[in-house]
Amino acid sequence: MVAVTLVLGDITEQQVDAVVNAANSELLGGGGVDGAIHRRGGPAILAECRRLRDTEYPRGLPTGAAVATTAGELPARWVIHTVGPVWSARGDRAAQLAPLLASCYSESLRVAAGLGARTVAFPAVSTGVYRWPMDDAARIAIETVREYSADIDEARFVLFDSAAYDVFAERLAR
Ligand code: APR
């Protein structure tokens, strides 16, 4: 059974086996979590991302998929890059996209377990640049991680501001 924990802080400071990156399909960096991880993790991460683009993912990492690289200078062993869906308020698009957000969490845990990682730190995927509402993202994230039964000891949600932390805490308490 995965222990689900919450931390208010910076995901690049988490001393865990695997840190999940809210990447984009290009896998070549960006802002937010992606920018922080590459900045703090250093060039080794980007070098491996480039190799992934040249080999396994010539057309980029699909939304909802996950792939691991070194964690470079981060206090972790791996970074697991995942690509969240971009929020769309149009009609039933949110309902169609929600399984892709869930997949970011389940696929990241699957990759982590495959590596032998026991502790995994997650950001609130898709809730920044990709504009997914925090409460719905928290619901999907917590439900998905709770359903996961593989041998991961801790899934740690690292929230960057107290508003996000409070939303996750309320969802976790349900
Ligand atoms: N540690 C923890 N959480 C963080 C950090 C950090 N250092 N920096 C930002 N966050 C939070 C944001 O406040 C937001 O709640 O992570 C959440 C996800 O925001 P983004 O990083 O913008 O990720 P996302 O919404 O999934 O958009 C991905 O943004 O940065 C680009 O290259 C990335 O194109 C991709 C897109």
Residues whose N, C-alpha, C, O or C-beta is under 5 A from the ligand:
A	BS01	APR	G9 D10 I11 T12 A22 A23 N24 G29 G30 G31 G32 V33 D34 G35 A36 G84 P123 A124 V125 S126 T127 G128 V129 Y130 R131 V158 L159 F160
